[in-house]
Amino acid sequence: MHNYARLTPWIMLGSAWLRVHFGHLQYLAFWLFLAARPPALVFDASMLVSHPPSS
């Protein structure tokens, strides 16, 4: 039997390393998924980013 209490920090470090190095692939897949949807269902985030709030 392994000592899982000793392995847990390494598992947490490994998962954090994977998130740092491969997280952008997850976001890329998410945006590709959005791009594959019908245009009427795609939320245009540029409306929030490119235009300043009206005062």
mmCIF file as gemmi writes it, N, C-alpha and C atoms, coordinates in Angstrom:
data_model
loop_
_atom_site.group_PDB
_atom_site.id
_atom_site.type_symbol
_atom_site.label_atom_id
_atom_site.label_alt_id
_atom_site.label_comp_id
_atom_site.label_asym_id
_atom_site.label_entity_id
_atom_site.label_seq_id
_atom_site.pdbx_PDB_ins_code
_atom_site.Cartn_x
_atom_site.Cartn_y
_atom_site.Cartn_z
_atom_site.occupancy
_atom_site.B_iso_or_equiv
_atom_site.pdbx_formal_charge
_atom_site.auth_seq_id
_atom_site.auth_asym_id
_atom_site.pdbx_PDB_model_num
ATOM 1 N N . MET Axp A 1 ? 0.848 -1.204 0 1 0 ? 1 A 1
ATOM 2 C CA . MET Axp A 1 ? 0 0 0 1 0 ? 1 A 1
ATOM 3 C C . MET Axp A 1 ? 0.882 1.252 0 1 0 ? 1 A 1
ATOM 4 N N . HIS Axp A 2 ? 0.45 2.224 -0.789 1 0 ? 2 A 1
ATOM 5 C CA . HIS Axp A 2 ? 1.174 3.479 -0.821 1 0 ? 2 A 1
ATOM 6 C C . HIS Axp A 2 ? 0.713 4.368 0.324 1 0 ? 2 A 1
ATOM 7 N N . ASN Axp A 3 ? 1.597 5.287 0.681 1 0 ? 3 A 1
ATOM 8 C CA . ASN Axp A 3 ? 1.23 6.261 1.703 1 0 ? 3 A 1
ATOM 9 C C . ASN Axp A 3 ? 0.625 7.467 0.991 1 0 ? 3 A 1
ATOM 10 N N . TYR Axp A 4 ? -0.704 7.477 0.876 1 0 ? 4 A 1
ATOM 11 C CA . TYR Axp A 4 ? -1.371 8.497 0.07 1 0 ? 4 A 1
ATOM 12 C C . TYR Axp A 4 ? -1.26 9.881 0.703 1 0 ? 4 A 1
ATOM 13 N N . ALA Axp A 5 ? -1.048 9.921 2.023 1 0 ? 5 A 1
ATOM 14 C CA . ALA Axp A 5 ? -0.867 11.219 2.664 1 0 ? 5 A 1
ATOM 15 C C . ALA Axp A 5 ? 0.422 11.88 2.179 1 0 ? 5 A 1
ATOM 16 N N . ARG Axp A 6 ? 1.432 11.061 1.851 1 0 ? 6 A 1
ATOM 17 C CA . ARG Axp A 6 ? 2.68 11.618 1.336 1 0 ? 6 A 1
ATOM 18 C C . ARG Axp A 6 ? 2.579 11.906 -0.152 1 0 ? 6 A 1
ATOM 19 N N . LEU Axp A 7 ? 1.717 11.175 -0.853 1 0 ? 7 A 1
ATOM 20 C CA . LEU Axp A 7 ? 1.602 11.384 -2.294 1 0 ? 7 A 1
ATOM 21 C C . LEU Axp A 7 ? 0.722 12.578 -2.639 1 0 ? 7 A 1
ATOM 22 N N . THR Axp A 8 ? -0.187 12.949 -1.728 1 0 ? 8 A 1
ATOM 23 C CA . THR Axp A 8 ? -1.159 13.993 -2.039 1 0 ? 8 A 1
ATOM 24 C C . THR Axp A 8 ? -0.533 15.323 -2.474 1 0 ? 8 A 1
ATOM 25 N N . PRO Axp A 9 ? 0.509 15.841 -1.791 1 0 ? 9 A 1
ATOM 26 C CA . PRO Axp A 9 ? 1.096 17.108 -2.261 1 0 ? 9 A 1
ATOM 27 C C . PRO Axp A 9 ? 1.652 17.006 -3.678 1 0 ? 9 A 1
ATOM 28 N N . TRP Axp A 10 ? 2.224 15.855 -4.033 1 0 ? 10 A 1
ATOM 29 C CA . TRP Axp A 10 ? 2.785 15.689 -5.376 1 0 ? 10 A 1
ATOM 30 C C . TRP Axp A 10 ? 1.677 15.614 -6.412 1 0 ? 10 A 1
ATOM 31 N N . ILE Axp A 11 ? 0.554 14.974 -6.033 1 0 ? 11 A 1
ATOM 32 C CA . ILE Axp A 11 ? -0.586 14.915 -6.948 1 0 ? 11 A 1
ATOM 33 C C . ILE Axp A 11 ? -1.148 16.32 -7.163 1 0 ? 11 A 1
ATOM 34 N N . MET Axp A 12 ? -1.212 17.109 -6.094 1 0 ? 12 A 1
ATOM 35 C CA . MET Axp A 12 ? -1.717 18.474 -6.213 1 0 ? 12 A 1
ATOM 36 C C . MET Axp A 12 ? -0.775 19.323 -7.061 1 0 ? 12 A 1
ATOM 37 N N . LEU Axp A 13 ? 0.53 19.154 -6.865 1 0 ? 13 A 1
ATOM 38 C CA . LEU Axp A 13 ? 1.493 19.897 -7.669 1 0 ? 13 A 1
ATOM 39 C C . LEU Axp A 13 ? 1.403 19.489 -9.133 1 0 ? 13 A 1
ATOM 40 N N . GLY Axp A 14 ? 1.228 18.191 -9.372 1 0 ? 14 A 1
ATOM 41 C CA . GLY Axp A 14 ? 1.121 17.706 -10.746 1 0 ? 14 A 1
ATOM 42 C C . GLY Axp A 14 ? -0.114 18.25 -11.436 1 0 ? 14 A 1
ATOM 43 N N . SER Axp A 15 ? -1.235 18.283 -10.72 1 0 ? 15 A 1
ATOM 44 C CA . SER Axp A 15 ? -2.461 18.784 -11.329 1 0 ? 15 A 1
ATOM 45 C C . SER Axp A 15 ? -2.352 20.283 -11.589 1 0 ? 15 A 1
ATOM 46 N N . ALA Axp A 16 ? -1.702 21.011 -10.673 1 0 ? 16 A 1
ATOM 47 C CA . ALA Axp A 16 ? -1.507 22.443 -10.887 1 0 ? 16 A 1
ATOM 48 C C . ALA Axp A 16 ? -0.587 22.678 -12.084 1 0 ? 16 A 1
ATOM 49 N N . TRP Axp A 17 ? 0.458 21.858 -12.226 1 0 ? 17 A 1
ATOM 50 C CA . TRP Axp A 17 ? 1.38 21.977 -13.363 1 0 ? 17 A 1
ATOM 51 C C . TRP Axp A 17 ? 0.646 21.724 -14.665 1 0 ? 17 A 1
ATOM 52 N N . LEU Axp A 18 ? -0.234 20.702 -14.658 1 0 ? 18 A 1
ATOM 53 C CA . LEU Axp A 18 ? -0.991 20.402 -15.872 1 0 ? 18 A 1
ATOM 54 C C . LEU Axp A 18 ? -1.939 21.546 -16.212 1 0 ? 18 A 1
ATOM 55 N N . ARG Axp A 19 ? -2.538 22.154 -15.175 1 0 ? 19 A 1
ATOM 56 C CA . ARG Axp A 19 ? -3.451 23.269 -15.444 1 0 ? 19 A 1
ATOM 57 C C . ARG Axp A 19 ? -2.695 24.456 -16.026 1 0 ? 19 A 1
ATOM 58 N N . VAL Axp A 20 ? -1.487 24.708 -15.516 1 0 ? 20 A 1
ATOM 59 C CA . VAL Axp A 20 ? -0.713 25.849 -15.999 1 0 ? 20 A 1
ATOM 60 C C . VAL Axp A 20 ? -0.28 25.635 -17.445 1 0 ? 20 A 1
ATOM 61 N N . HIS Axp A 21 ? 0.154 24.421 -17.771 1 0 ? 21 A 1
ATOM 62 C CA . HIS Axp A 21 ? 0.743 24.179 -19.08 1 0 ? 21 A 1
ATOM 63 C C . HIS Axp A 21 ? -0.272 23.781 -20.134 1 0 ? 21 A 1
ATOM 64 N N . PHE Axp A 22 ? -1.414 23.241 -19.72 1 0 ? 22 A 1
ATOM 65 C CA . PHE Axp A 22 ? -2.38 22.753 -20.698 1 0 ? 22 A 1
ATOM 66 C C . PHE Axp A 22 ? -3.742 23.421 -20.558 1 0 ? 22 A 1
ATOM 67 N N . GLY Axp A 23 ? -3.844 24.403 -19.66 1 0 ? 23 A 1
ATOM 68 C CA . GLY Axp A 23 ? -5.115 25.088 -19.494 1 0 ? 23 A 1
ATOM 69 C C . GLY Axp A 23 ? -5.534 25.837 -20.748 1 0 ? 23 A 1
ATOM 70 N N . HIS Axp A 24 ? -4.539 26.377 -21.503 1 0 ? 24 A 1
ATOM 71 C CA . HIS Axp A 24 ? -4.88 27.129 -22.701 1 0 ? 24 A 1
ATOM 72 C C . HIS Axp A 24 ? -5.519 26.227 -23.75 1 0 ? 24 A 1
ATOM 73 N N . LEU Axp A 25 ? -5.184 24.94 -23.735 1 0 ? 25 A 1
ATOM 74 C CA . LEU Axp A 25 ? -5.821 24.013 -24.668 1 0 ? 25 A 1
ATOM 75 C C . LEU Axp A 25 ? -7.289 23.837 -24.326 1 0 ? 25 A 1
ATOM 76 N N . GLN Axp A 26 ? -7.596 23.852 -23.032 1 0 ? 26 A 1
ATOM 77 C CA . GLN Axp A 26 ? -8.99 23.731 -22.612 1 0 ? 26 A 1
ATOM 78 C C . GLN Axp A 26 ? -9.786 24.946 -23.069 1 0 ? 26 A 1
ATOM 79 N N . TYR Axp A 27 ? -9.199 26.157 -22.903 1 0 ? 27 A 1
ATOM 80 C CA . TYR Axp A 27 ? -9.897 27.36 -23.338 1 0 ? 27 A 1
ATOM 81 C C . TYR Axp A 27 ? -10.023 27.391 -24.858 1 0 ? 27 A 1
ATOM 82 N N . LEU Axp A 28 ? -9 26.929 -25.571 1 0 ? 28 A 1
ATOM 83 C CA . LEU Axp A 28 ? -9.069 26.889 -27.028 1 0 ? 28 A 1
ATOM 84 C C . LEU Axp A 28 ? -10.184 25.961 -27.48 1 0 ? 28 A 1
ATOM 85 N N . ALA Axp A 29 ? -10.29 24.793 -26.838 1 0 ? 29 A 1
ATOM 86 C CA . ALA Axp A 29 ? -11.357 23.862 -27.182 1 0 ? 29 A 1
ATOM 87 C C . ALA Axp A 29 ? -12.721 24.469 -26.867 1 0 ? 29 A 1
ATOM 88 N N . PHE Axp A 30 ? -12.795 25.242 -25.782 1 0 ? 30 A 1
ATOM 89 C CA . PHE Axp A 30 ? -14.055 25.89 -25.415 1 0 ? 30 A 1
ATOM 90 C C . PHE Axp A 30 ? -14.471 26.905 -26.469 1 0 ? 30 A 1
ATOM 91 N N . TRP Axp A 31 ? -13.52 27.722 -26.955 1 0 ? 31 A 1
ATOM 92 C CA . TRP Axp A 31 ? -13.855 28.721 -27.968 1 0 ? 31 A 1
ATOM 93 C C . TRP Axp A 31 ? -14.156 28.061 -29.301 1 0 ? 31 A 1
ATOM 94 N N . LEU Axp A 32 ? -13.488 26.94 -29.617 1 0 ? 32 A 1
ATOM 95 C CA . LEU Axp A 32 ? -13.82 26.21 -30.841 1 0 ? 32 A 1
ATOM 96 C C . LEU Axp A 32 ? -15.221 25.634 -30.751 1 0 ? 32 A 1
ATOM 97 N N . PHE Axp A 33 ? -15.599 25.191 -29.543 1 0 ? 33 A 1
ATOM 98 C CA . PHE Axp A 33 ? -16.954 24.685 -29.327 1 0 ? 33 A 1
ATOM 99 C C . PHE Axp A 33 ? -17.97 25.797 -29.546 1 0 ? 33 A 1
ATOM 100 N N . LEU Axp A 34 ? -17.672 27.003 -29.038 1 0 ? 34 A 1
ATOM 101 C CA . LEU Axp A 34 ? -18.581 28.127 -29.246 1 0 ? 34 A 1
ATOM 102 C C . LEU Axp A 34 ? -18.66 28.497 -30.721 1 0 ? 34 A 1
ATOM 103 N N . ALA Axp A 35 ? -17.517 28.444 -31.412 1 0 ? 35 A 1
ATOM 104 C CA . ALA Axp A 35 ? -17.489 28.824 -32.816 1 0 ? 35 A 1
ATOM 105 C C . ALA Axp A 35 ? -18.274 27.837 -33.674 1 0 ? 35 A 1
ATOM 106 N N . ALA Axp A 36 ? -18.424 26.612 -33.197 1 0 ? 36 A 1
ATOM 107 C CA . ALA Axp A 36 ? -19.132 25.592 -33.955 1 0 ? 36 A 1
ATOM 108 C C . ALA Axp A 36 ? -20.643 25.686 -33.761 1 0 ? 36 A 1
ATOM 109 N N . ARG Axp A 37 ? -21.081 26.533 -32.8 1 0 ? 37 A 1
ATOM 110 C CA . ARG Axp A 37 ? -22.517 26.671 -32.568 1 0 ? 37 A 1
ATOM 111 C C . ARG Axp A 37 ? -23.15 27.511 -33.671 1 0 ? 37 A 1
ATOM 112 N N . PRO Axp A 38 ? -24.466 27.474 -33.839 1 0 ? 38 A 1
ATOM 113 C CA . PRO Axp A 38 ? -25.137 28.384 -34.772 1 0 ? 38 A 1
ATOM 114 C C . PRO Axp A 38 ? -24.869 29.839 -34.376 1 0 ? 38 A 1
ATOM 115 N N . PRO Axp A 39 ? -24.722 30.741 -35.343 1 0 ? 39 A 1
ATOM 116 C CA . PRO Axp A 39 ? -24.328 32.123 -35.05 1 0 ? 39 A 1
ATOM 117 C C . PRO Axp A 39 ? -25.285 32.833 -34.097 1 0 ? 39 A 1
ATOM 118 N N . ALA Axp A 40 ? -26.566 32.476 -34.128 1 0 ? 40 A 1
ATOM 119 C CA . ALA Axp A 40 ? -27.539 33.16 -33.284 1 0 ? 40 A 1
ATOM 120 C C . ALA Axp A 40 ? -27.311 32.84 -31.806 1 0 ? 40 A 1
ATOM 121 N N . LEU Axp A 41 ? -26.647 31.704 -31.526 1 0 ? 41 A 1
ATOM 122 C CA . LEU Axp A 41 ? -26.454 31.295 -30.142 1 0 ? 41 A 1
ATOM 123 C C . LEU Axp A 41 ? -25.107 31.743 -29.587 1 0 ? 41 A 1
ATOM 124 N N . VAL Axp A 42 ? -24.249 32.275 -30.448 1 0 ? 42 A 1
ATOM 125 C CA . VAL Axp A 42 ? -22.913 32.683 -30.005 1 0 ? 42 A 1
ATOM 126 C C . VAL Axp A 42 ? -23.004 34.044 -29.328 1 0 ? 42 A 1
ATOM 127 N N . PHE Axp A 43 ? -22.521 34.102 -28.102 1 0 ? 43 A 1
ATOM 128 C CA . PHE Axp A 43 ? -22.507 35.371 -27.374 1 0 ? 43 A 1
ATOM 129 C C . PHE Axp A 43 ? -21.294 36.177 -27.806 1 0 ? 43 A 1
ATOM 130 N N . ASP Axp A 44 ? -21.534 37.392 -28.27 1 0 ? 44 A 1
ATOM 131 C CA . ASP Axp A 44 ? -20.446 38.223 -28.768 1 0 ? 44 A 1
ATOM 132 C C . ASP Axp A 44 ? -19.8 38.973 -27.603 1 0 ? 44 A 1
ATOM 133 N N . ALA Axp A 45 ? -18.702 38.432 -27.109 1 0 ? 45 A 1
ATOM 134 C CA . ALA Axp A 45 ? -18.039 39.043 -25.96 1 0 ? 45 A 1
ATOM 135 C C . ALA Axp A 45 ? -17.368 40.358 -26.342 1 0 ? 45 A 1
ATOM 136 N N . SER Axp A 46 ? -17.183 40.616 -27.638 1 0 ? 46 A 1
ATOM 137 C CA . SER Axp A 46 ? -16.526 41.857 -28.045 1 0 ? 46 A 1
ATOM 138 C C . SER Axp A 46 ? -17.388 43.068 -27.699 1 0 ? 46 A 1
ATOM 139 N N . MET Axp A 47 ? -18.688 42.867 -27.522 1 0 ? 47 A 1
ATOM 140 C CA . MET Axp A 47 ? -19.558 43.97 -27.115 1 0 ? 47 A 1
ATOM 141 C C . MET Axp A 47 ? -19.147 44.481 -25.737 1 0 ? 47 A 1
ATOM 142 N N . LEU Axp A 48 ? -18.658 43.557 -24.893 1 0 ? 48 A 1
ATOM 143 C CA . LEU Axp A 48 ? -18.264 43.947 -23.546 1 0 ? 48 A 1
ATOM 144 C C . LEU Axp A 48 ? -16.867 44.542 -23.524 1 0 ? 48 A 1
ATOM 145 N N . VAL Axp A 49 ? -16.023 44.103 -24.457 1 0 ? 49 A 1
ATOM 146 C CA . VAL Axp A 49 ? -14.607 44.446 -24.372 1 0 ? 49 A 1
ATOM 147 C C . VAL Axp A 49 ? -14.276 45.706 -25.163 1 0 ? 49 A 1
ATOM 148 N N . SER Axp A 50 ? -14.829 45.825 -26.38 1 0 ? 50 A 1
ATOM 149 C CA . SER Axp A 50 ? -14.353 46.867 -27.278 1 0 ? 50 A 1
ATOM 150 C C . SER Axp A 50 ? -15.004 48.216 -27.017 1 0 ? 50 A 1
ATOM 151 N N . HIS Axp A 51 ? -16.206 48.228 -26.427 1 0 ? 51 A 1
ATOM 152 C CA . HIS Axp A 51 ? -16.918 49.482 -26.236 1 0 ? 51 A 1
ATOM 153 C C . HIS Axp A 51 ? -16.868 49.913 -24.773 1 0 ? 51 A 1
ATOM 154 N N . PRO Axp A 52 ? -16.503 51.158 -24.515 1 0 ? 52 A 1
ATOM 155 C CA . PRO Axp A 52 ? -16.524 51.649 -23.133 1 0 ? 52 A 1
ATOM 156 C C . PRO Axp A 52 ? -17.966 51.794 -22.658 1 0 ? 52 A 1
ATOM 157 N N . PRO Axp A 53 ? -18.204 51.707 -21.364 1 0 ? 53 A 1
ATOM 158 C CA . PRO Axp A 53 ? -19.568 51.853 -20.847 1 0 ? 53 A 1
ATOM 159 C C . PRO Axp A 53 ? -20.077 53.271 -21.086 1 0 ? 53 A 1
ATOM 160 N N . SER Axp A 54 ? -21.319 53.376 -21.48 1 0 ? 54 A 1
ATOM 161 C CA . SER Axp A 54 ? -21.894 54.699 -21.741 1 0 ? 54 A 1
ATOM 162 C C . SER Axp A 54 ? -22.218 55.385 -20.422 1 0 ? 54 A 1
ATOM 163 N N . SER Axp A 55 ? -21.826 56.644 -20.33 1 0 ? 55 A 1
ATOM 164 C CA . SER Axp A 55 ? -22.062 57.371 -19.088 1 0 ? 55 A 1
ATOM 165 C C . SER Axp A 55 ? -23.296 58.269 -19.232 1 0 ? 55 A 1
